[in-house]
Amino acid sequence: MTPDEVGARLVELLGEEVTSEVSYGGVTVDVPAQRWVEAATMAATDEQLSATYFDWLSAVDELDGFSVLVHLWSLTEHHHVLLRTRLPHDNPSLPTLIGVFAGASWHERETHEMFGITFDGHPGLVPLLLPEGFEGHPLRKEFVLASRVAKPWPGAKEPGESDHAPTGTTSRRRARPPGVPTSEEWGPRPAADPAEGGPDA
């Protein structure tokens, strides 16, 4: 099946809430979060699609919410499909896919750890990659990148700029990507003056 045919088949099976888009030779099918498991099941069990090979599952922080994606492949028909759903930034959760693809377990654990997305029904969303006691979700865009405290982001300067530019020169832009802290957000704080009733008073 062509990518267009794969997308059209899933839209036909799942109904009007589902849309498909073909780009760069592949098809992405957008499904509502409440039909996540149904869409993956249909892609795997439909005779025409037979996308029974679970490749990977992950997420993308879009700032206004998360996109969760799963890539499936058909070993017999040699086509693939990318299923995508959207979740809000506040308390994002999806039902687990491990009842359809046992291999989703590891990927859901990683996605939970890195993005803070909960997979309802997963038997053990325990840490997989980060050290014990680690706080936060490193692949969220608001996560502060501590490494950028020690070494500035390379893209913060325009080509040809340096730390020794003549006084009064300005950059065409001052880009600060998500995760790179300002001096107000990170670093040592001056000691409070006891006379002002600070925490050390």
N, C-alpha and C positions, 0 to 999 in steps of 0.2 A: 504494500500500500504506500502511496505517496504521503508526505506530511499533511497535505490538504485532506486526503481521504481519512487519515488517522484522526485528525481533529474533528472532521464532520461526523465520523462514526461515534465518537464520544459525546458530541453535542446531541446526536440523535438518540443515544442511549440514556443520557442523563437529563435532557430537557433544556428549557429556555434559560435557566439560571446559569448555564455553562456556556462559555465562549472559547473560541480557539483563534490562534494567530500563528502564522507561519513567518519565520524570519531566519535568515542565514541557513536555510536548508533544513530547519527543524521546526517542530510544532510545539507550542506552549498552550496548554488548556487550563483556563482559569475556572476554578470551582469554588463554591461557597464553603466556608469552614465546616459547616454542619454536614456536608456531603463528601468530606475528605476521604473517609474510609470507603464509602460507596464508590467513589471515582476510581480509587486504586484497585478495588476489587473488580470493578467492571473492566478496567484496562487489562487485568491479569486473566480474567476468566472468559471474556468474550472470545469466541472462536476466531473472528476476523482480526482481533487485535493481538491476543495471546502475548501480552507484554509481561511475561512471567519472571524476567530477570530484573531483580532490584539492584540498581547501580549505586545510587547515593541519595541522601536526603540532607538538606541544610536550609539555612535561612539567610535573609538579607535585611539589614536594618535600613528602612527607607525614610527614617526620621519621623514620618507621620504614621508609622506602623511597620509591621514586619511582613515580608513575603516569605512563605515557607514553600520549598520546592522539593519534589521527588522526581528522579529520572529513572524511567523504566525502559527496558529493551526487550524486543521479541527475538528469541533465539531461532524461531522457525520462519518468521516473515521478514526478519532483518530490517525492522523499522523501530524507531524509538519515539517516546513521548515524554514531555516535561509537564508534570502536573504542578499547578501553583495555586496557592490560596493566600488570602490577606488576613492579618490579625492586628488588633489594636495594640498600642504600646503598653497600655495598662492591663496587667494580668493576662497576657497572651496564653492561650491554651488550645490544644487540638487533641482529638482522640488518637491513641497510638495506632500504628500500622502493623504492629508485630503479629496480630492475628492473621494478616494477609501475607506479610513478608517477615519472617523471623529475623532476617538480617537487618531490619530497620532498628533493632534494639540499640546497637552501638551508636548509630547515627543520631538517634533521638537523645541518647545520653549526652553526646557531644553538643548537640544543638541546645539542649537544656542548659548545659554548663556554660556555653559561650554566649548565648543570647537571653537566657532566662525564660525560655518558652516551656511550658508544662505540657506533657503528653499524657492525657488522662488514660488510666488503665495500664500504663507501663509499670511493670513490677519492681523496677529498681533504678530510679533516676539518680544514681550515686555519682560522685565526681569520677571523671575518667582521665583527664589530662592535667588538671591544675593541682598544685600542692595542697595538702590538707590545711584548712583554715583560710584559704584564699577567699577574698570578698569581692563581689562584683562579677560582671559578665563582660569579658574582654572584647568581644566583637560587637558590642553595642557602641554606637557612635559617640555617646556621651561619656564613655569610659575614658578616664584620664590616662594617657600613655606616659608612664613614669620615665621611660627611656628618653622622651623628648625634653625632660627636665635637665638631663645630663648632656644631651647633644641636640642642638636645634634642628628643627625639621628642615631638610635640604631645600624644599620648595618655598621656604619663607623669603628667599632673596631672588631677585631677578638675575638673569645671566649678566655677569660682569660686576655685580654689586659685591661689596665686601664689608667687613666690620670696620674697616679703616677709611670709609668714604669721607670726603671733605665735609666740613660742617655746613649745614644748611641744605644739603642735597636730600631729596625725598624719593622714595620708590614710587613707581606707577601704581603699585598695589601693596597692601599689607595683608596677605592671606594667612589665615590661621585655621587649619583644617580641624574637623571634629576630633576631640581627644587630646589636642595639644593644649596644655594648661597655660593660663596667664600667670603672671607673678602674684596676682591676688588670690588665685585658686590653689597655688602649690608653693611649697618651699618654706623656709624657716620664717617664723613670726617673731617680731620684736618682743622682748620681755615686757610684760605689763608693769606700769609704774605703781608701786604699792600705795603711793599717795593718792592715786586716782581710784583706789578701790578695786584693782584688778584681781585676777584669780589668785595671785600670790600674796595679797594683802592679809 
